[in-house]
């Protein structure tokens, strides 16, 4: 379904002064967790029916009042006097775009929105390099459909915040709007809490070659393929299917662990890998509660590391679900307080040396096969995001340009369950769909 989206207003708005004035005009260096994150913008897109959609003016008022409590979002990336990348907390503002779509939202959703999804959120990553110094770190687009329905699309620079942080921001924004600004939740923004050093620092793991692309990093020959060969699909797993899957696992596990085990098995089968091929999953691990001392869950910033469960393809496919869940759980458990402290100490050593390292994030067009990268957004409660008129009617996945990248998110549809958003090579899509609901 071809839909024309016309931008009617584009502006940069600064937040209202916060009564807590935590920030002022300050320069904050990136933490080691920030430096390991993807250097790019992460889009998120939600839709509301006309009955549940507040006005743009109401949304903007709530946005600016909330951003005042999240000063990093209104700042800019830069370089400090020591040559380090940093955040300038200068209230330079967020970009707000207003647009109109020449269609009814229900029709667009019924026919899929993949044909115009890239018109529904700010294309921040397409800004020319020479213009990026003053590029807003948070950008928001409100698109009104002919029926009055609303799509909110955002793009946030990942160096500012991880998914946990942004989920808290979205919830705070919705609360500010739905309460008429009577309630303004504030995050924990002290980034020094995430980097408590030992004295002296004592890194015990090879982080230079794990979280970063060091000279001895394990080499996985990931090819870059044409983007039109990477197909984005959404698979809905109803609550009944998840319950059956957990029963098949038959050991205590989270919804994410059992679904990851299932997706790993099915993608590996669809790819028809050699039994001896080693396959691994790069799994994001929230380190807030795992660190010692622990960091508040509403800490705003990046505090994610990665686990790497690995199995031979033949072993993965022949093992029962309990065994695969065990491999996943053991890998995640290794990202413990000792590992996190080692990473923080490594960051201090890196800081002293002034060395610049490249994180292991994949470039656009990367084909991860035989591997996967999988993130859980199940705890972010996007399906409950309520600006005063009710939760969203749809979560619209932007195009993911990396083969093997997957996300689990709670479904926003009338059918409760979990949606798997997956980018898969076109050669494997049909096979994956055919076996996705089989528990054999």
C-alpha positions in Angstrom: 0.0 0.0 0.0 1.7 3.2 -1.2 1.2 6.0 1.4 2.5 9.6 1.0 3.9 11.2 4.2 4.4 14.9 4.1 6.5 16.7 6.7 4.6 19.8 7.8 7.0 21.2 10.5 10.5 20.5 11.6 12.1 22.3 14.5 14.6 21.9 17.4 13.1 22.7 20.8 14.9 23.1 24.1 13.5 21.7 27.3 12.0 23.8 30.0 14.3 24.5 32.9 14.1 21.8 35.5 13.4 22.6 39.1 16.1 20.1 40.0 18.6 21.6 37.7 21.0 18.6 37.8 22.8 19.5 34.7 23.5 23.1 34.0 26.1 23.4 31.2 28.5 20.6 31.8 30.8 18.2 29.9 30.5 14.5 30.7 33.0 12.0 29.2 31.5 8.8 27.8 31.7 5.8 30.1 33.3 2.5 29.0 29.7 1.1 28.6 28.9 4.0 26.3 32.0 3.4 24.3 31.1 -0.2 23.8 27.6 0.6 22.5 26.6 1.1 18.9 27.5 4.5 17.6 24.2 5.2 15.8 20.5 6.0 16.2 18.0 3.4 17.3 14.5 3.9 15.9 11.3 2.9 17.8 7.8 3.4 16.3 4.3 3.1 17.9 0.8 3.7 16.6 -2.4 4.8 18.3 -6.0 5.0 17.0 -7.7 8.4 16.8 -9.6 7.7 20.0 -6.3 7.2 21.9 -4.2 9.9 20.3 -3.4 13.1 22.3 -2.8 16.3 20.4 0.7 17.1 19.1 0.8 20.2 21.4 0.1 18.1 24.4 2.8 15.6 23.4 5.3 18.3 22.9 4.6 19.9 26.2 5.1 16.6 28.0 8.2 15.8 25.9 10.0 19.1 26.8 9.0 18.8 30.5 10.3 15.2 30.6 13.5 15.9 28.7 14.4 18.5 31.3 14.8 15.6 33.7 16.9 13.7 31.2 19.5 16.3 30.3 21.7 14.0 28.2 18.9 13.8 25.6 18.9 17.5 25.1 22.7 17.7 24.9 25.2 17.1 22.1 28.1 14.8 21.4 31.5 16.4 21.3 35.1 16.2 22.3 36.5 17.6 25.6 39.8 19.4 26.2 41.6 16.0 26.6 40.4 14.8 23.2 37.8 12.3 24.6 34.4 11.9 23.2 31.9 13.4 25.6 28.4 14.7 26.1 27.8 18.5 26.3 24.9 19.0 28.6 23.9 22.3 27.1 20.2 22.1 26.6 20.7 22.5 22.9 17.4 20.7 22.3 15.6 17.8 20.7 14.4 17.6 17.1 10.6 17.5 16.7 9.0 16.7 13.3 5.3 16.9 12.5 4.0 15.1 9.4 0.7 14.0 7.8 0.0 10.7 6.0 -2.5 10.5 3.2 -4.2 7.4 4.4 -6.3 5.9 7.2 -4.2 4.3 9.9 -6.4 1.2 10.0 -5.9 0.6 6.3 -2.1 1.2 6.6 -1.9 -1.3 9.4 -4.1 -3.9 7.6 -1.9 -3.8 4.5 1.4 -3.5 6.4 3.5 -0.4 6.7 6.8 -1.7 5.5 6.4 0.3 2.3 6.6 3.7 4.2 7.9 2.8 7.6 11.1 4.7 6.9 9.0 7.9 6.6 7.6 7.5 10.1 10.7 8.2 12.2 13.6 10.7 11.9 16.4 9.5 9.5 19.1 10.7 11.8 21.8 8.3 10.6 21.5 9.7 7.1 22.8 13.1 8.1 26.1 13.9 6.4 29.1 13.4 8.5 30.1 17.1 8.4 26.8 18.1 9.9 26.7 15.6 12.8 28.4 17.7 15.4 25.2 19.6 16.2 22.8 16.7 15.5 20.2 16.3 18.3 20.6 13.1 20.2 16.9 12.6 20.5 14.6 13.1 17.6 10.8 12.6 17.5 8.3 12.5 14.7 4.5 12.8 15.1 2.6 11.5 12.0 -1.1 12.1 11.8 -3.2 9.9 9.5 -6.3 11.1 7.7 -8.5 9.4 10.3 -6.8 11.2 13.2 -4.7 8.2 14.1 -1.1 8.9 15.3 2.3 7.3 14.9 5.1 8.4 17.1 8.5 7.5 15.8 11.7 8.3 17.7 15.4 8.0 17.0 17.9 8.1 19.9 21.7 8.0 19.7 22.6 4.7 21.3 25.8 6.3 22.9 23.4 8.2 25.2 21.3 5.3 26.5 20.5 1.6 26.3 17.0 0.1 25.9 16.3 -0.1 29.6 17.0 3.7 29.9 14.9 4.6 26.9 12.0 2.5 28.2 12.1 4.5 31.4 12.1 7.7 29.4 9.1 6.7 27.3 7.2 5.7 30.4 8.1 9.0 32.1 7.0 11.0 29.0 3.7 9.1 28.9 3.1 9.7 32.6 3.8 13.5 32.2 1.3 13.7 29.4 -1.4 11.5 30.9 -1.3 13.4 34.3 -1.2 16.9 32.7 2.4 17.3 33.9 1.4 16.7 37.5 3.8 13.8 37.7 7.3 14.1 36.3 9.4 11.0 37.0 13.1 11.6 37.3 15.8 9.1 36.4 19.1 8.3 38.2 21.6 10.2 36.0 24.9 10.0 37.9 27.0 8.1 35.4 29.9 7.7 37.9 27.7 5.1 39.7 28.2 2.8 36.8 32.0 3.0 36.9 33.1 2.4 40.5 36.8 1.5 40.2 38.9 -0.9 42.3 42.1 0.7 43.7 44.2 -0.1 41.8 42.1 -1.1 38.7 42.6 -4.8 37.9 41.0 -6.0 34.7 41.0 -9.8 34.6 39.4 -10.5 31.2 40.4 -9.8 27.6 37.9 -7.0 27.0 40.1 -5.5 24.3 39.2 -8.5 22.2 35.7 -9.3 23.4 33.7 -6.0 23.6 36.0 -4.3 21.2 37.8 -5.2 17.9 41.3 -5.8 19.2 44.0 -7.4 17.2 43.3 -10.8 18.7 39.5 -10.7 18.6 37.9 -13.9 17.5 37.4 -13.6 13.7 34.0 -14.6 12.4 34.0 -14.1 8.6 30.7 -12.2 8.4 30.0 -11.1 4.8 28.2 -8.0 3.8 25.2 -8.7 1.6 22.9 -6.5 -0.5 20.2 -5.1 1.7 17.4 -6.4 -0.6 18.6 -9.9 0.3 17.8 -9.3 4.0 14.1 -9.7 4.8 12.4 -8.4 7.9 9.6 -10.5 9.3 7.4 -10.5 12.5 6.4 -13.8 14.1 3.7 -13.7 16.7 3.9 -16.3 19.5 0.6 -16.3 21.4 0.5 -16.9 25.1 -0.7 -20.4 24.6 2.3 -21.3 22.4 4.7 -19.8 25.0 3.0 -21.8 27.7 3.4 -25.0 25.7 7.1 -24.1 25.0 7.8 -23.6 28.6 6.2 -26.9 29.4 8.4 -28.6 26.8 11.5 -27.0 28.4 10.4 -28.5 31.7 13.0 -26.5 33.8 12.8 -23.2 35.5 13.5 -20.5 32.9 12.4 -17.0 31.7 10.1 -16.4 28.7 13.1 -14.9 27.0 15.4 -17.9 27.6 12.8 -20.4 26.3 12.0 -18.3 23.2 15.6 -17.7 22.5 16.3 -21.4 22.6 13.4 -22.0 20.2 14.4 -19.3 17.8 18.1 -20.4 17.8 17.1 -24.0 17.0 14.7 -23.0 14.2 16.9 -20.4 12.5 19.8 -22.9 12.6 17.6 -25.6 11.0 16.3 -23.1 8.4 19.9 -22.1 7.5 20.7 -25.8 7.0 24.1 -25.5 8.6 26.7 -28.2 8.6 26.4 -30.3 11.9 30.0 -29.3 12.8 29.4 -25.6 12.2 29.8 -23.5 15.4 26.9 -21.2 16.0 26.7 -18.5 18.7 24.3 -15.9 19.9 25.3 -12.4 21.0 22.9 -11.7 23.9 22.6 -8.3 25.6 22.8 -8.5 29.4 21.6 -5.7 31.6 24.3 -5.2 34.2 22.5 -2.9 36.6 21.4 -5.5 39.2 24.5 -7.7 38.5 27.1 -5.1 39.5 28.4 -4.8 43.0 27.4 -2.3 44.3 24.2 -2.6 42.2 23.0 0.3 40.1 19.4 1.5 40.2 17.2 0.1 37.4 16.3 3.7 36.5 19.9 4.6 35.9 20.0 6.6 32.6 22.8 5.6 30.3 24.4 2.5 28.9 25.0 -0.5 31.2 24.9 -3.5 28.9 27.5 -6.2 28.2 27.1 -9.4 26.1 26.9 -13.1 26.7 27.9 -15.6 24.0 26.2 -19.0 24.2 27.8 -21.4 21.7 27.0 -24.8 20.3 27.7 -26.9 17.3 24.8 -26.8 14.9 24.2 -30.6 15.1 24.4 -30.6 18.9 22.0 -27.6 19.0 19.4 -29.3 16.8 19.6 -32.7 18.5 19.6 -31.3 22.1 16.3 -31.0 24.0 15.1 -27.5 25.0 16.3 -27.9 28.6 19.9 -28.4 27.4 19.8 -25.4 25.1 18.3 -23.2 27.8 21.1 -24.4 30.1 23.8 -23.3 27.6 22.1 -19.9 27.4 21.7 -19.5 31.1 25.4 -20.5 31.8 26.7 -18.0 29.3 24.6 -15.2 30.8 25.6 -16.2 34.3 29.3 -15.5 33.4 28.4 -11.8 33.0 28.6 -11.5 36.8 29.8 -8.9 39.2 33.5 -10.0 38.8 33.2 -9.7 35.0 31.5 -6.3 35.1 34.1 -4.9 37.6 36.8 -6.2 35.3 35.2 -4.3 32.4 35.0 -1.1 34.4 38.6 -1.4 35.4 39.6 -2.0 31.8 37.8 1.2 31.0 40.0 3.1 33.4 43.2 1.6 31.8 41.8 2.6 28.4 41.1 6.1 29.7 44.7 6.5 31.0 46.2 5.3 27.7 44.0 7.5 25.5 43.6 4.7 23.1 40.5 4.6 20.8 39.0 1.2 20.3 36.2 0.1 17.9 33.2 -1.7 19.4 32.1 -5.0 17.9 28.8 -3.6 16.6 28.0 -4.9 13.1 27.8 -2.6 10.1 24.8 -2.2 7.8 24.4 -5.2 5.5 26.3 -7.7 7.8 25.1 -11.3 7.5 25.6 -12.9 10.9 25.0 -16.5 9.7 25.9 -18.9 11.3 25.4 -16.7 14.3 22.6 -14.5 15.7 22.4 -11.3 17.8 19.2 -11.3 20.0 17.9 -8.6 22.3 15.0 -8.9 24.7 12.7 -5.9 25.0 10.2 -8.0 27.0 10.7 -6.0 30.2 10.2 -2.6 28.6 6.4 -2.7 28.6 6.1 -0.8 25.3 2.7 -2.5 25.0 1.4 -0.5 28.0 2.7 2.9 26.9 -0.3 5.2 27.6 -0.4 8.9 26.9 -3.9 9.3 28.3 -6.1 7.5 25.8 -4.9 3.9 26.1 -2.0 1.7 25.0 -0.7 1.6 21.5 -2.5 -0.4 18.9 0.7 -1.4 17.2 4.5 -1.5 17.6 5.9 -0.9 14.1 9.3 -2.5 13.5 11.7 -0.3 11.5 13.7 -2.1 8.8 16.6 -4.0 10.4 19.5 -3.9 7.9 21.6 -6.7 9.6 20.9 -10.4 8.9 20.5 -12.5 12.0 19.5 -9.6 14.3 16.4 -10.3 16.3 14.3 -8.7 19.0 11.6 -10.1 21.3 8.9 -7.6 22.3 5.5 -7.9 24.0 2.7 -7.8 21.4 0.6 -4.6 21.2 -2.2 -6.4 19.3 -5.4 -7.7 20.7 -3.8 -11.2 20.8 -1.5 -11.3 23.9 1.8 -12.8 23.4 5.3 -12.1 22.2 6.4 -10.8 18.8 9.8 -11.9 17.3 11.1 -9.2 15.0 13.7 -10.9 12.8 16.0 -10.0 9.9 16.7 -13.2 7.9 18.3 -13.9 4.6 15.7 -14.3 1.9 16.9 -17.8 1.2 15.9 -18.9 4.7 12.6 -17.0 5.3 10.2 -19.7 4.0 11.9 -22.5 5.8 12.0 -20.6 9.0 8.3 -19.7 8.8 7.3 -23.3 8.1 8.9 -24.6 11.3 8.6 -21.6 13.6 5.6 -23.1 15.5 6.9 -26.7 15.6 8.1 -27.9 19.0 9.8 -31.0 17.5 
